[in-house]
């Protein structure tokens, strides 16, 4: 019994060694099967029978299993892929798929405006699939890439953890996603229908094929070159539809709350020369020679002194009325009344007021009527 | 004629066929194939075929804890596997009848 247990351990160790070039996940799966197999067989062995007699050497067992499973055989694999060839066709194809999916996601967000951008990822996909199309549906070489292992490991958390349960749940939603994806792509096609007939046909075709692509990709990994970008395109389109809808909503609400266009509210203009001296009687015109009039008029200043406005509306600074005396004055910004003597003093103390706001200037009296 | 050579091409079909009714773990499948008359089937070939069919998405697997010894991993056929089985069965039948026809002509 003890020797048998030893024999089992020895045999399994030989198997592991013979398989150690395969992906660790796959080796773990194989060994789960093989451990049970060898353990069960060992109980059936006769007195002088060994596992080797029943199953052949661990290396032979491993080689036969590799052949049946479609793994590369060890002897031909080892010399080929030890660092000599870094850029293999499977690797280029896998990265092509990843890049094209990313590009499709970005392009999908612009596809409704310019469907032709989808040609770019389409070309990458076609080229990268052409690299590995002859390698069969399992694409074992891509599955054996270290980056694929890392991705797989990342996507298969330990059993029982919340992440694992969440992922299992999401996987169970996959068929539903295939339908949603087709729906989103169909919506994208419809939105394009009026403007771009080629784009409409292309996206509609993708929508139809995508229904079959999901389940097909489970069996034949080459369909991933269609299925993954189709998902990315659907997400991109969804993002764009949400974006457009949100913009429209924002536009509608802004219109209802602000019935009048917002105009900058200024009612006077003060021009200064480079020495900080307030310029008076400046006439402002736009490029077409039309006077630039500040929105608020100064009727009151004119009305108090006569029925006709004598001062042009584009002459700045506009006089400000001093209600107490009924006289119009031109005052510098920030100065409330021309009569106050205080306002004249700080004109020289430039350091405190800074250059942005010019210091106050003595008010200039302007006669409103001639 | 060496049956093991013939078997290589149809082991997929044979494994899917014995899993059609009941799930089974590896050695179980080996036994069913032998009980069905495929005496020359190799253990490792069956295990390898199970892995390939599993990786191709035609089988699912689940682990059943065992009190004595290692846990057993059962394989069960899914819809994809059934579809493939039906397809392969048709292929096999037409192939077999074609070959039968050829052999008849030779005999006659």
Contacts between the chains, C-beta under 8 A, distances in Angstrom:
chain1	res1	chain2	res2	distance
A	26	B	51	7.6
A	26	B	55	8.0
A	29	B	51	6.9
A	29	B	54	7.8
A	29	B	73	8.0
A	30	B	47	7.2
A	30	B	51	6.2
A	32	B	63	7.3
A	32	B	70	7.5
A	32	B	71	7.3
A	32	B	73	5.1
A	33	B	25	7.6
A	33	B	26	4.6
A	33	B	47	5.3
A	33	B	50	6.9
A	33	B	51	7.5
A	33	B	73	5.7
A	34	B	26	7.9
A	34	B	47	6.5
A	35	B	70	4.3
A	36	B	25	6.4
A	36	B	26	6.8
A	36	B	27	7.0
A	36	B	66	7.6
A	36	B	69	6.8
A	36	B	70	4.5
A	36	B	71	6.8
A	36	B	72	5.1
A	36	B	73	6.9
A	37	B	26	5.3
A	37	B	27	5.0
A	37	B	43	6.6
A	37	B	47	6.7
A	39	B	69	4.4
A	39	B	70	5.4
A	40	B	27	5.4
A	40	B	69	6.9
A	41	B	27	7.3
A	41	B	43	7.8
A	55	B	43	6.0
A	55	B	44	7.1
A	56	B	44	7.7
A	60	B	44	7.7
A	61	B	43	7.5
A	61	B	44	4.6
A	62	B	44	7.5
A	63	B	44	8.0
A	64	B	42	5.6
A	64	B	44	3.7
A	64	B	45	5.6
A	64	B	48	6.7
A	65	B	44	4.2
A	65	B	45	7.3
A	65	B	47	5.3
A	65	B	48	4.0
A	65	B	51	7.4
A	66	B	48	6.6
A	67	B	45	7.5
A	67	B	48	6.5
A	68	B	11	6.8
A	68	B	44	6.8
A	68	B	45	4.2
A	68	B	46	7.4
A	68	B	47	7.3
A	68	B	48	2.7
A	68	B	49	4.8
A	68	B	51	7.8
A	68	B	52	6.7
A	69	B	47	7.8
A	69	B	48	3.7
A	69	B	49	7.1
A	69	B	51	4.2
A	69	B	52	4.6
A	69	B	55	7.6
A	70	B	48	7.8
A	70	B	52	4.8
A	70	B	55	7.8
A	71	B	48	7.9
A	137	B	56	6.5
A	138	B	52	7.4
A	138	B	55	5.7
A	138	B	56	5.9
A	140	B	55	7.8
A	143	B	55	7.9
A	215	B	80	7.5
A	218	B	57	4.3
A	218	B	80	6.4
A	219	B	56	6.1
A	219	B	57	4.9
A	219	B	58	7.1
A	219	B	80	5.3
A	219	B	84	7.9
